[in-house]
Amino acid sequence: MTYARDNSLRTLLIAAIAGGAGTVLAARLGSGIWFGASFALESYPHWLGLALPPVIATLFALGVSFLLGSRLRVLAALVGYWVIATAPILISIPTHLLLGGENPAEFAQLRLYSLVPMVLTLLAPSAAFLVALIFVSGKPA
């Protein structure tokens, strides 16, 4: 008899894609809320624009981690989150090189420097995934 929840490669890929993409979309949702509110309200606190996306992504990461129900799937979601969040920046470097762009070393340096602030925003949701590892059961349901 097989368990309803397994840790097959297929299940782990689904967890990585769903957890990673969902967390990235949650952060984008926070950015959209901030962007709309900043234009609608005159006295909107601008620091909230920096705080809202990671907070919403962190809450989503915690929620999805408990729904995944397995430590291995939570780790897959964490890896998926980092891959999906950083892929646009990292894929732009070889694309620039393949298409023969000017100053490839300078372009690569600028793109890699742009990862620094992004990584700072990835830390809070990543911490949520890691905290969830403590509380999520390692046994199949």
C-alpha contacts under 8 A as a table, 3 or more apart, distances in Angstrom:
res1	aa1	res2	aa2	distance
2	T	6	D	7.92
3	Y	6	D	6.06
3	Y	140	P	6.72
3	Y	141	A	7.13
4	A	140	P	7.78
4	A	141	A	6.87
5	R	140	P	5.83
5	R	141	A	6.17
6	D	11	T	6.97
6	D	140	P	6.72
7	N	10	R	7.95
7	N	11	T	5.82
7	N	12	L	6.16
7	N	72	L	7.12
7	N	73	R	7.12
8	S	11	T	5.22
8	S	12	L	6.23
9	L	12	L	5.06
9	L	13	L	6.09
10	R	13	L	5.19
10	R	14	I	6.24
11	T	14	I	5.10
11	T	15	A	6.16
11	T	73	R	7.70
12	L	15	A	4.97
12	L	16	A	6.08
12	L	72	L	7.55
12	L	73	R	5.55
12	L	76	A	5.91
13	L	16	A	5.00
13	L	17	I	6.11
13	L	76	A	7.21
14	I	17	I	5.20
14	I	18	A	5.84
15	A	18	A	5.18
15	A	19	G	5.54
15	A	20	G	7.81
15	A	68	L	7.18
15	A	73	R	5.70
15	A	74	V	7.35
15	A	76	A	6.10
15	A	77	A	5.34
15	A	80	G	7.96
16	A	19	G	5.38
16	A	20	G	5.54
16	A	21	A	7.97
16	A	73	R	7.32
16	A	76	A	4.70
16	A	77	A	3.92
16	A	78	L	7.02
16	A	79	V	6.61
16	A	80	G	4.30
16	A	81	Y	7.08
17	I	20	G	5.24
17	I	21	A	5.64
17	I	22	G	7.89
17	I	77	A	6.90
17	I	80	G	5.79
17	I	81	Y	7.77
18	A	21	A	5.43
18	A	22	G	5.64
18	A	77	A	7.18
19	G	22	G	5.22
19	G	23	T	6.04
19	G	61	A	7.19
19	G	64	V	6.48
19	G	65	S	7.76
19	G	74	V	7.97
19	G	77	A	4.56
19	G	78	L	7.24
19	G	80	G	6.85
19	G	81	Y	6.64
20	G	23	T	5.32
20	G	24	V	6.27
20	G	77	A	5.30
20	G	78	L	6.51
20	G	79	V	7.36
20	G	80	G	4.47
20	G	81	Y	3.43
20	G	82	W	7.13
20	G	83	V	7.74
20	G	84	I	6.28
20	G	85	A	7.81
21	A	24	V	5.09
21	A	25	L	6.03
21	A	80	G	7.43
21	A	81	Y	6.40
21	A	84	I	6.46
22	G	25	L	5.04
22	G	26	A	6.03
22	G	60	F	7.61
23	T	26	A	4.96
23	T	27	A	6.36
23	T	57	A	5.21
23	T	58	T	7.69
23	T	60	F	6.07
23	T	61	A	5.97
23	T	81	Y	6.66
23	T	125	P	7.75
24	V	27	A	5.21
24	V	28	R	6.36
24	V	57	A	6.93
24	V	81	Y	6.80
24	V	84	I	7.42
24	V	85	A	6.30
25	L	28	R	4.90
25	L	29	L	6.06
25	L	57	A	7.89
26	A	29	L	4.95
26	A	30	G	6.38
26	A	53	P	7.24
26	A	56	I	5.99
26	A	57	A	4.95
26	A	60	F	6.66
27	A	30	G	5.06
27	A	31	S	6.39
27	A	52	L	7.92
27	A	53	P	4.31
27	A	54	P	5.96
27	A	55	V	7.92
27	A	56	I	6.05
27	A	57	A	4.81
28	R	31	S	4.94
28	R	32	G	6.16
28	R	53	P	6.60
29	L	32	G	4.99
29	L	33	I	6.19
29	L	53	P	7.10
29	L	56	I	7.91
30	G	33	I	5.13
30	G	34	W	6.19
30	G	52	L	5.41
30	G	53	P	4.14
30	G	54	P	7.70
30	G	56	I	6.08
30	G	57	A	7.82
31	S	34	W	5.11
31	S	35	F	6.00
31	S	49	G	6.79
31	S	52	L	7.05
31	S	53	P	5.48
32	G	35	F	5.01
32	G	36	G	6.09
33	I	36	G	5.32
33	I	37	A	6.06
34	W	37	A	5.17
34	W	38	S	5.90
34	W	48	L	7.28
34	W	49	G	5.37
34	W	52	L	7.16
35	F	38	S	5.25
35	F	39	F	6.64
35	F	49	G	7.59
36	G	39	F	5.54
36	G	40	A	6.28
37	A	40	A	4.95
37	A	41	L	5.85
37	A	44	Y	7.19
38	S	41	L	5.64
38	S	42	E	7.26
38	S	44	Y	5.74
38	S	46	H	7.49
39	F	42	E	7.28
41	L	44	Y	5.54
45	P	48	L	5.70
45	P	49	G	7.79
46	H	49	G	5.51
46	H	50	L	7.60
47	W	50	L	5.45
47	W	51	A	6.59
48	L	51	A	4.93
48	L	52	L	5.64
49	G	52	L	5.63
49	G	53	P	7.22
50	L	53	P	6.78
50	L	54	P	7.73
51	A	54	P	5.93
51	A	55	V	6.21
52	L	55	V	5.15
52	L	56	I	6.13
53	P	56	I	5.36
53	P	57	A	6.09
54	P	57	A	4.99
54	P	58	T	5.86
54	P	121	T	5.96
54	P	122	L	7.33
54	P	124	A	6.35
54	P	125	P	6.61
55	V	58	T	5.05
55	V	59	L	6.25
55	V	124	A	7.58
55	V	125	P	7.79
56	I	59	L	5.18
56	I	60	F	6.20
57	A	60	F	5.04
57	A	61	A	6.04
57	A	125	P	5.80
58	T	61	A	5.00
58	T	62	L	6.23
58	T	124	A	6.02
58	T	125	P	4.07
58	T	126	S	7.65
58	T	128	A	5.82
59	L	62	L	5.20
59	L	63	G	6.24
59	L	125	P	7.66
59	L	128	A	7.71
60	F	63	G	5.07
60	F	64	V	6.01
61	A	64	V	5.30
61	A	65	S	5.95
61	A	125	P	5.92
61	A	126	S	7.82
61	A	128	A	6.04
61	A	129	F	5.95
62	L	65	S	5.21
62	L	66	F	6.59
62	L	125	P	7.93
62	L	128	A	5.48
62	L	129	F	6.20
62	L	132	A	6.33
63	G	66	F	5.52
63	G	67	L	6.48
64	V	67	L	4.95
64	V	68	L	6.13
65	S	68	L	5.19
65	S	69	G	6.76
65	S	74	V	5.51
65	S	77	A	7.89
65	S	129	F	6.41
65	S	132	A	6.13
65	S	133	L	7.96
65	S	136	V	7.59
66	F	69	G	5.36
66	F	132	A	6.96
66	F	136	V	6.25
68	L	73	R	6.20
68	L	74	V	6.50
69	G	73	R	7.39
69	G	74	V	7.69
69	G	136	V	5.92
69	G	137	S	6.53
69	G	138	G	7.84
69	G	140	P	7.71
69	G	141	A	7.65
70	S	73	R	5.25
70	S	74	V	6.25
70	S	136	V	6.11
70	S	137	S	5.98
70	S	138	G	5.41
70	S	139	K	6.94
70	S	140	P	6.95
71	R	74	V	5.05
71	R	75	L	6.24
71	R	133	L	5.59
71	R	136	V	6.11
71	R	137	S	6.75
71	R	138	G	5.52
72	L	75	L	5.11
72	L	76	A	6.21
72	L	138	G	7.87
73	R	76	A	4.85
73	R	77	A	6.16
74	V	77	A	5.01
74	V	78	L	6.26
74	V	129	F	6.55
74	V	132	A	7.72
74	V	133	L	6.85
75	L	78	L	5.00
75	L	79	V	6.26
75	L	129	F	7.44
75	L	130	L	7.93
75	L	133	L	7.89
76	A	79	V	5.16
76	A	80	G	6.01
77	A	80	G	4.91
77	A	81	Y	5.99
77	A	129	F	7.97
78	L	81	Y	5.05
78	L	82	W	6.48
78	L	126	S	6.43
78	L	129	F	6.24
79	V	82	W	5.28
79	V	83	V	6.20
80	G	83	V	5.08
80	G	84	I	5.94
81	Y	84	I	5.32
81	Y	85	A	5.91
82	W	85	A	5.18
82	W	86	T	5.99
82	W	122	L	7.59
83	V	86	T	5.49
83	V	87	A	5.62
84	I	87	A	5.38
84	I	88	P	7.75
85	A	88	P	7.27
86	T	89	I	5.69
86	T	90	L	6.26
86	T	115	L	7.53
87	A	90	L	5.05
87	A	91	I	5.73
88	P	91	I	5.38
88	P	92	S	6.23
89	I	92	S	5.39
89	I	93	I	7.23
89	I	111	R	6.27
89	I	112	L	7.61
89	I	115	L	7.45
90	L	93	I	5.88
90	L	94	P	7.82
90	L	111	R	7.63
90	L	112	L	7.74
91	I	94	P	5.95
91	I	95	T	6.34
92	S	95	T	5.02
92	S	96	H	5.98
92	S	111	R	7.96
93	I	96	H	5.23
93	I	97	L	6.40
93	I	104	P	7.85
93	I	107	F	7.25
93	I	108	A	5.59
93	I	111	R	7.32
94	P	97	L	4.91
94	P	98	L	5.99
95	T	98	L	5.10
95	T	99	L	6.10
96	H	99	L	5.33
96	H	100	G	6.30
96	H	101	G	5.29
96	H	104	P	6.93
96	H	107	F	7.95
97	L	100	G	5.24
97	L	101	G	6.00
97	L	104	P	6.12
98	L	101	G	7.77
101	G	104	P	6.33
103	N	106	E	5.39
103	N	107	F	6.20
104	P	107	F	5.01
104	P	108	A	6.06
105	A	108	A	5.15
105	A	109	Q	6.13
106	E	109	Q	5.06
106	E	110	L	6.19
107	F	110	L	5.20
107	F	111	R	6.19
108	A	111	R	5.14
108	A	112	L	6.05
109	Q	112	L	5.20
109	Q	113	Y	6.12
110	L	113	Y	5.11
110	L	114	S	6.29
111	R	114	S	5.08
111	R	115	L	6.81
112	L	115	L	5.26
112	L	116	V	7.46
113	Y	116	V	5.66
114	S	117	P	6.35
114	S	118	M	6.88
115	L	118	M	4.99
115	L	119	V	5.93
116	V	119	V	5.29
116	V	120	L	6.59
117	P	120	L	5.15
117	P	121	T	6.65
118	M	121	T	5.21
118	M	122	L	6.35
119	V	122	L	4.88
119	V	123	L	6.40
120	L	123	L	5.47
120	L	124	A	7.94
121	T	124	A	6.59
121	T	125	P	7.96
122	L	125	P	5.86
122	L	126	S	6.13
123	L	126	S	5.02
123	L	127	A	6.03
124	A	127	A	5.07
124	A	128	A	6.37
125	P	128	A	4.92
125	P	129	F	6.42
126	S	129	F	5.13
126	S	130	L	6.31
127	A	130	L	4.96
127	A	131	V	6.02
128	A	131	V	5.07
128	A	132	A	6.10
129	F	132	A	5.12
129	F	133	L	6.50
130	L	133	L	5.13
130	L	134	I	7.23
131	V	134	I	5.55
131	V	135	F	7.22
132	A	135	F	5.24
132	A	136	V	5.88
133	L	136	V	5.35
137	S	140	P	7.80
